[in-house]
Amino acid sequence: MLKDITLGQYFPGDTPVHRLDPRTKLILTVVYIAALFTAKGVVSYVLMFAALAGSVWLAKIQLKALFKGLKPVLIIIVLTALLNLFLTDGDPIFQWKFIKITVQGVRTAIFMVIRIVMLIAGTLLLTYTTSPIALTDGLETLMRPLKKIRVPVHELAMMMSIALRFIPALIEETDKIMSAQKARGAEFDTGNLIQKAKAMLPLLVPLFISAFRRADELATAMECRCYHGDEGRTRMKQLVMARRDYIAFAAGAAVLAAVITLAVFGL
């Protein structure tokens, strides 16, 4: 399960999606989420799926990587589907005692599952095709107007970048600790859910120690390199909008406008 967590991983490439400015990808991700939550009918979701599939194809991201990213949230997806299936009022198609399944419940459950899967896949596509440094620079640039009201933009962007970089490292460290404890006779795959949760408790202490050690080493390395925050900081790579970014903006705006129009007509 740990190896299936791909959040924060970056897959280098030279595709049209990889070459987009990080600011473009951040804005388009927000537009994609807004369009996804605006979609109401089958036609709208088909259009959103086509946009997502086209982006994945252009980015040359393997479907296997996306499916691996969905595995850790499979329980949440199933739970959301069951809650919407049994707790939505409407025309009943099956009823036994207090259990009732309605037509509206089935429709809502299907659309909610599709929405969650497409939402996670779209956000994973952002991290897969954008390096943490580029993502930080893009986010900091977009949030720069907030400096006028004394918001620590650079510090927030830096914390986000460090958090993204630490996720794969901590997952790898957890896997090493589990392998070491299994070699000493520990069992993590047997028993019920409560027993499995208790078996994971011995992992927390060494994992926290490792995380604090990594954080201390990172802070020391930043101090040795005379890091002083945003003051006087320059970038090796300057963010510049190109023609492909404006084409991507136009495509995103067209998809959002189409989804809003279809939602008005309930399609």
C-alpha positions in Angstrom: 0.0 0.0 0.0 2.8 2.4 0.8 4.3 2.0 -2.6 1.0 3.0 -4.2 1.2 6.5 -2.7 2.5 8.6 -5.5 1.5 12.1 -4.2 4.5 14.4 -4.5 6.3 12.3 -7.1 7.5 13.9 -10.3 7.9 12.1 -13.6 10.4 14.0 -15.8 9.4 14.3 -19.4 9.5 16.5 -22.5 5.8 16.6 -23.4 3.5 19.6 -24.1 2.1 19.3 -20.6 5.5 19.2 -19.0 6.6 22.3 -21.0 3.7 24.4 -19.8 4.5 27.2 -17.3 3.7 26.0 -13.7 1.4 29.0 -13.3 -0.6 27.9 -16.3 -0.9 24.4 -14.8 -1.9 25.7 -11.4 -4.6 28.0 -12.9 -5.9 25.3 -15.2 -6.1 22.8 -12.3 -8.3 25.3 -10.4 -10.4 25.8 -13.6 -10.6 22.0 -14.0 -11.9 21.6 -10.3 -14.4 24.4 -10.8 -15.7 22.8 -14.0 -15.8 19.4 -12.4 -18.0 20.6 -9.5 -20.2 22.5 -11.9 -20.9 19.4 -14.1 -24.4 18.0 -13.4 -25.3 15.6 -16.2 -23.8 12.8 -18.3 -22.8 15.0 -21.2 -20.9 17.3 -18.8 -19.0 14.4 -17.3 -18.2 13.0 -20.7 -16.7 16.4 -21.7 -14.7 16.5 -18.5 -13.5 13.0 -19.0 -12.4 13.8 -22.5 -10.5 16.8 -21.3 -8.7 14.7 -18.6 -8.0 11.8 -21.0 -6.6 14.3 -23.5 -4.3 15.8 -20.9 -3.1 12.4 -19.7 -2.4 11.4 -23.3 -0.4 14.6 -24.0 1.5 14.2 -20.8 2.3 10.5 -21.7 1.5 9.4 -18.1 0.8 5.7 -17.8 -2.6 4.8 -16.6 -0.9 2.4 -14.1 0.6 5.4 -12.3 -2.8 7.1 -12.0 -4.5 3.9 -10.7 -1.7 3.5 -8.1 -2.5 7.0 -6.9 -6.1 6.1 -6.5 -5.5 2.9 -4.4 -4.8 4.7 -1.1 -8.2 6.6 -1.3 -10.2 3.5 -2.4 -11.8 3.2 1.0 -13.0 6.8 0.9 -14.4 6.3 -2.6 -16.3 3.2 -1.6 -17.6 4.8 1.7 -18.8 7.9 -0.2 -20.6 5.7 -2.8 -22.3 3.7 0.0 -23.4 6.8 1.9 -24.9 8.4 -1.1 -26.5 5.1 -2.2 -28.3 4.4 1.0 -29.0 7.9 2.4 -30.4 9.7 -0.6 -34.2 10.1 -0.7 -36.1 9.5 -3.8 -38.0 6.8 -5.7 -37.2 3.4 -4.1 -36.0 0.5 -6.3 -35.1 -1.7 -3.4 -36.2 -1.7 0.3 -35.7 -4.1 3.1 -36.5 -2.9 6.6 -34.4 0.3 7.1 -32.2 -0.3 4.1 -33.5 1.6 1.0 -31.9 2.2 -2.4 -33.4 4.9 -4.6 -33.0 5.9 -8.2 -31.6 9.2 -7.1 -29.2 7.5 -4.7 -27.8 5.3 -7.5 -27.4 8.3 -9.7 -25.8 10.4 -7.0 -23.4 7.6 -5.9 -22.2 7.1 -9.5 -21.6 10.7 -10.1 -19.8 11.2 -6.8 -17.5 8.3 -7.4 -16.7 9.6 -10.9 -16.2 13.1 -9.5 -13.8 12.0 -6.8 -11.8 9.8 -9.2 -11.5 12.5 -11.8 -10.6 15.1 -9.1 -7.7 13.0 -7.7 -6.5 12.1 -11.2 -6.4 15.7 -12.3 -4.5 16.8 -9.2 -2.1 13.9 -9.6 -1.5 15.0 -13.1 -0.3 18.3 -11.8 2.3 16.9 -9.5 3.4 14.2 -12.0 4.3 16.8 -14.7 5.6 19.6 -12.5 8.7 19.5 -10.4 8.3 20.7 -6.7 10.7 23.7 -7.4 8.7 24.8 -10.4 5.4 24.3 -8.5 6.7 26.4 -5.7 7.9 29.2 -8.0 4.6 29.2 -9.8 2.5 29.3 -6.6 4.7 32.1 -5.1 4.3 34.2 -8.3 0.5 33.8 -8.3 0.3 34.7 -4.6 2.6 37.7 -4.9 -0.2 40.3 -4.7 -0.9 39.0 -1.2 2.4 40.5 0.0 0.7 43.8 0.2 -1.4 42.6 3.1 1.7 41.1 4.8 1.0 37.5 3.9 4.2 35.4 4.0 3.9 34.2 0.5 7.4 32.9 0.1 7.4 31.0 3.3 4.0 29.4 2.5 5.3 28.3 -0.9 8.5 27.0 0.5 6.6 25.0 3.2 4.5 23.5 0.5 7.5 22.5 -1.6 9.3 20.9 1.4 6.1 19.0 2.3 5.8 17.6 -1.2 9.4 16.6 -1.3 9.1 14.9 2.1 6.2 12.7 1.2 8.1 10.2 -1.0 11.0 10.3 1.5 8.9 9.5 4.5 7.1 6.8 2.6 10.4 5.2 1.7 11.6 5.5 5.3 8.3 3.9 6.6 8.8 1.0 4.2 12.4 0.5 5.4 11.3 0.5 9.1 8.5 -2.0 8.3 10.9 -4.3 6.5 13.3 -4.1 9.5 10.6 -4.9 12.0 9.3 -7.7 9.9 12.7 -9.2 9.9 12.5 -9.2 13.7 9.2 -11.0 13.7 6.7 -8.1 13.6 3.4 -8.8 11.8 1.5 -6.0 10.0 -0.7 -8.0 7.6 -2.5 -10.3 10.0 -5.5 -9.8 12.3 -8.5 -7.5 12.1 -8.5 -3.8 11.4 -7.9 -2.8 15.1 -5.0 -5.3 15.4 -3.4 -3.9 12.3 -3.8 -0.4 13.6 -2.1 -1.4 16.9 0.7 -3.1 14.9 1.4 0.2 13.2 2.0 2.1 16.4 5.6 0.9 16.9 6.4 2.5 13.5 5.5 6.0 14.8 8.5 6.6 17.1 11.3 5.8 14.7 9.4 7.5 11.9 9.0 10.7 13.9 12.7 10.6 14.9 13.7 10.1 11.2 11.4 13.0 10.2 12.9 15.4 12.8 16.4 14.3 11.8 15.7 15.0 8.1 14.2 18.4 9.0 17.2 19.3 11.2 19.6 18.3 8.4 17.6 20.4 5.9 17.6 23.4 8.1 21.4 23.1 8.6 21.9 22.8 4.9 19.8 25.9 4.2 21.7 27.9 6.8 25.1 26.8 5.4 23.9 28.1 2.0 23.0 31.5 3.6 19.3 31.1 3.0 17.4 34.2 4.3 14.0 33.7 2.9 12.6 35.9 0.1 15.0 38.8 0.7 17.4 39.2 -2.2 16.5 35.8 -3.6 16.9 35.2 -7.4 15.8 32.3 -9.6 18.0 30.2 -11.9 15.0 29.7 -14.2 12.7 32.6 -14.9 9.0 31.9 -15.5 7.9 33.1 -19.0 4.6 32.6 -20.6 4.8 31.1 -24.1 2.3 30.6 -26.9 1.4 27.1 -25.7 0.3 28.6 -22.4 -2.2 30.9 -24.0 -3.5 28.0 -26.1 -3.9 26.0 -22.9 -5.7 28.9 -21.3 -8.1 29.2 -24.2 -8.8 25.4 -24.1 -9.5 25.5 -20.4 -11.8 28.5 -20.7 -13.7 26.8 -23.5 -14.2 23.6 -21.5 -15.4 25.6 -18.4 -17.8 27.7 -20.6 -19.1 24.5 -22.2 -19.7 22.8 -18.8 -21.4 25.8 -17.4 -23.7 26.0 -20.5 -24.5 22.3 -20.2 -25.2 22.6 -16.4 -27.7 25.3 -17.1 -29.7 22.9 -19.3 -29.1 20.0 -16.8 -27.0 18.0 -19.3 
